[in-house]
């Protein structure tokens, strides 16, 4: 967990946490994208595991999951990508974003064993309620993995206090209700929500769901330690699927995505 504990810069601007789907559109591209995201300043990589019934994900990430599943991506193969990324120079923490059904099929103990073996730093399971996560949290802590908790504007103060006290790594704050996907604006009460989160926990707080521009980042600047971008990145990948799958044009397409993200967020 030390790599994750040291990830946040605590600077005036929030840190960047990108999300990509493992295997979208193929494994080689996932590795190259991870390295490119680190180059433009990512402090943590959120690696999504494709799943056929992704309840928290909007249509953009659902389509990424379908592309990855069609290419044969699995939880095991996704974890095995991390050592490949490390060999090529990835040093930032990697958080595995997966649904509990996949984890349960593999087995919690086997999952943790493989996560440690493959140098992951944490796991985020959006459909596992905090109240049912004690056993997995204890196992993760015993092996130096962070089980990242999610909180939302609808989380009560009492529940927020419990989740905040047990937070490992960072707290994932959902900016708005609904599934992932680009938003044009955010409800004003999200800032009050983030102030409640700050008061309830000493862990870094990261805001996700809907962030797609540097203007959005500026809005959250004084309220969080990091911003999470998923759908806006996956859209760029989606618009270049064929050149990303072609060995001859992959590098150029990854560079294009890198430049677009630099302009959008920095």
C-alpha positions in Angstrom: 0.0 0.0 0.0 3.1 2.3 0.3 3.0 3.1 -3.4 -0.5 4.3 -3.1 0.2 6.2 0.2 2.8 8.2 -1.6 0.9 8.8 -4.8 -0.8 12.1 -4.0 1.2 15.3 -4.4 -0.9 17.5 -2.0 -0.2 20.3 -4.4 -2.5 23.2 -5.2 -4.0 21.4 -8.2 -5.8 18.0 -7.8 -4.0 14.9 -9.1 -5.0 13.0 -12.2 -6.4 9.5 -11.9 -7.3 8.1 -15.4 -9.5 5.0 -16.0 -9.1 2.7 -18.9 -10.7 -0.7 -19.6 -8.2 -3.6 -19.7 -8.1 -5.0 -23.2 -9.8 -2.1 -25.0 -9.3 -2.4 -27.8 -6.5 -4.9 -27.1 -3.9 -5.8 -24.6 -0.9 -4.1 -26.3 -2.8 -0.9 -26.5 -3.8 -1.0 -22.8 -0.1 -1.3 -21.9 0.9 1.6 -24.2 -2.0 3.8 -22.9 -1.0 3.2 -19.3 2.5 4.4 -20.0 1.2 7.4 -21.9 -1.1 8.4 -19.1 1.7 8.2 -16.6 3.8 10.5 -18.9 1.1 13.2 -18.9 0.9 13.2 -15.1 -1.3 10.3 -13.9 -0.7 9.6 -10.2 -2.8 6.4 -10.0 -4.1 4.2 -12.8 -7.6 2.8 -12.5 -7.7 -0.4 -14.6 -11.3 -1.5 -15.4 -12.1 -5.2 -15.7 -14.6 -5.7 -18.5 -17.9 -7.2 -17.3 -21.1 -8.1 -19.1 -23.4 -6.4 -16.6 -21.5 -3.3 -15.4 -24.2 -1.7 -13.3 -22.2 1.5 -12.4 -21.0 2.2 -15.9 -22.6 4.3 -18.6 -22.8 3.4 -22.3 -19.3 4.6 -23.2 -17.6 2.3 -20.8 -20.1 -0.5 -21.5 -19.1 -0.4 -25.1 -15.4 -0.6 -24.0 -16.2 -3.7 -21.9 -17.9 -5.3 -24.9 -14.8 -4.6 -27.1 -12.5 -6.1 -24.4 -14.7 -9.1 -23.8 -14.9 -9.8 -27.5 -11.1 -9.7 -27.5 -10.9 -12.4 -24.8 -10.1 -10.2 -21.8 -10.6 -11.7 -18.3 -9.9 -10.7 -14.8 -6.8 -13.0 -14.8 -5.4 -11.6 -18.0 -6.0 -8.0 -16.9 -4.0 -8.6 -13.7 -1.2 -10.2 -15.8 -1.0 -7.0 -17.8 0.3 -5.0 -14.8 3.8 -6.7 -14.6 4.1 -6.0 -18.4 3.4 -2.4 -17.7 5.9 -2.4 -14.8 8.6 -3.9 -17.0 8.1 -1.1 -19.5 8.4 1.6 -16.9 5.1 2.0 -15.1 5.7 3.1 -11.5 2.4 4.6 -10.4 -0.1 2.6 -8.3 -2.6 0.5 -10.2 -6.2 0.0 -8.8 -8.3 -2.8 -10.2 -11.9 -1.7 -10.8 -14.0 -4.9 -10.9 -17.5 -6.2 -10.0 -17.9 -8.6 -7.2 -19.3 -11.5 -9.3 -15.9 -11.8 -11.1 -14.0 -11.6 -7.8 -16.3 -14.2 -6.2 -15.9 -16.6 -9.1 -12.2 -16.4 -8.7 -12.3 -16.5 -4.9 -11.3 -13.6 -2.6 -8.2 -15.4 -1.4 -7.0 -16.3 -4.9 -7.8 -12.8 -6.2 -5.7 -11.2 -3.4 -2.9 -13.7 -4.0 -2.8 -12.9 -7.7 -3.2 -9.1 -7.1 -0.1 -9.1 -4.9 1.8 -11.4 -7.3 1.0 -9.0 -10.2 1.9 -5.9 -8.2 -1.5 -4.3 -8.0 -2.0 -1.7 -5.2 -5.7 -1.8 -4.6 -9.1 -2.9 -5.7 -12.4 -1.0 -6.1 -15.6 -3.1 -6.1 -18.6 -0.7 -6.8 -21.3 -3.3 -6.2 -20.0 -4.5 -2.8 -21.7 -2.5 -0.1 -19.4 -1.2 2.7 -21.5 -3.1 5.3 -20.6 -6.4 3.5 -16.9 -5.6 2.9 -15.3 -6.3 6.3 -13.9 -9.7 5.4 -12.5 -8.6 2.1 -11.1 -5.4 3.6 -9.3 -7.3 6.3 -7.8 -9.7 3.8 -6.7 -6.9 1.6 -5.1 -5.0 4.5 -3.3 -8.1 5.6 -1.6 -8.3 2.2 -0.9 -4.5 1.7 -3.8 -3.9 -0.7 -6.2 -1.0 -0.4 -9.9 -1.7 -0.7 -11.2 1.6 -2.1 -14.6 2.8 -0.8 -17.1 4.8 -2.8 -19.3 7.5 -1.3 -22.1 9.5 -2.9 -24.0 12.7 -2.3 -26.8 10.6 -0.8 -24.5 9.0 1.8 -25.7 10.0 5.2 -23.4 11.7 7.7 -23.5 8.6 10.0 -22.6 6.2 7.2 -20.0 8.6 5.9 -18.3 8.7 9.3 -18.0 4.9 9.3 -16.7 4.6 5.8 -14.3 7.5 6.3 -12.9 6.0 9.4 -12.1 2.7 7.6 -10.9 4.3 4.3 -7.7 2.8 2.7 -5.8 4.5 -0.1 -8.4 7.2 -0.9 -12.1 7.8 -0.9 -13.8 7.7 -4.3 -16.5 10.4 -4.3 -19.2 10.0 -6.9 -19.9 13.5 -8.2 -23.5 12.9 -9.2 -26.1 10.2 -9.1 -26.5 7.7 -12.0 -23.9 5.8 -14.0 -20.5 6.9 -15.3 -20.4 9.3 -18.3 -19.7 12.8 -19.3 -21.7 15.6 -17.6 -22.1 19.2 -18.7 -22.7 20.6 -15.2 -22.7 19.4 -11.6 -25.3 20.1 -8.9 -24.1 22.8 -6.5 -24.7 20.6 -3.5 -21.8 18.3 -4.6 -19.4 20.8 -3.0 -21.2 20.5 0.3 -21.0 16.8 0.0 -17.2 17.0 -0.6 -16.9 19.2 2.5 -18.7 16.5 4.5 -16.3 13.9 3.1 -13.3 16.0 4.1 -14.6 16.3 7.6 -15.3 12.6 7.9 -11.9 11.2 6.8 -8.2 11.9 6.8 -7.8 9.9 3.6 -7.3 11.7 0.2 -10.5 12.3 -1.6 -10.9 11.8 -5.4 -13.9 12.9 -7.4 -15.2 10.9 -10.3 -18.2 10.4 -12.6 -18.6 13.0 -15.3 -15.4 15.0 -15.3 -14.5 15.8 -18.9 -12.7 19.2 -19.1 -10.2 21.4 -17.3 -13.1 23.7 -16.4 -14.6 20.8 -14.4 -11.3 20.2 -12.7 -11.1 23.9 -11.8 -14.6 23.7 -10.2 -13.4 21.0 -7.9 -10.0 22.4 -7.3 -10.5 23.4 -3.7 -12.6 20.4 -2.7 -10.6 17.3 -3.6 -7.1 15.8 -3.8 -7.6 14.1 -7.2 -10.0 13.9 -10.1 -10.9 10.7 -11.9 -11.5 10.7 -15.7 -13.0 7.6 -17.4 -15.6 8.1 -20.1 -13.8 11.1 -21.6 -10.7 9.0 -22.1 -12.5 5.9 -23.3 -14.3 8.0 -25.9 -10.9 9.0 -27.4 -10.0 5.3 -27.5 -13.3 4.4 -29.1 -12.8 6.9 -31.9 -9.4 5.3 -32.8 -10.1 1.5 -32.4 -8.9 0.5 -35.8 -5.6 2.5 -35.8 -4.9 1.4 -32.2 -5.2 -2.3 -33.2 -2.9 -1.8 -36.1 0.8 -2.2 -35.1 1.8 0.3 -37.8 -0.5 3.1 -36.5 -0.8 2.3 -32.7 2.0 4.5 -31.5 0.8 7.5 -33.5 -2.8 7.0 -32.2 -1.6 6.8 -28.6 0.3 10.0 -29.0 -2.9 11.7 -30.4 -4.8 10.6 -27.3 -2.0 11.9 -25.1 -2.1 15.3 -26.8 -5.9 15.5 -26.6 -5.9 14.7 -22.9 -3.2 17.2 -22.2 -5.2 19.9 -23.9 -8.4 18.9 -22.1 -7.1 18.6 -18.6 -3.8 20.4 -18.1 
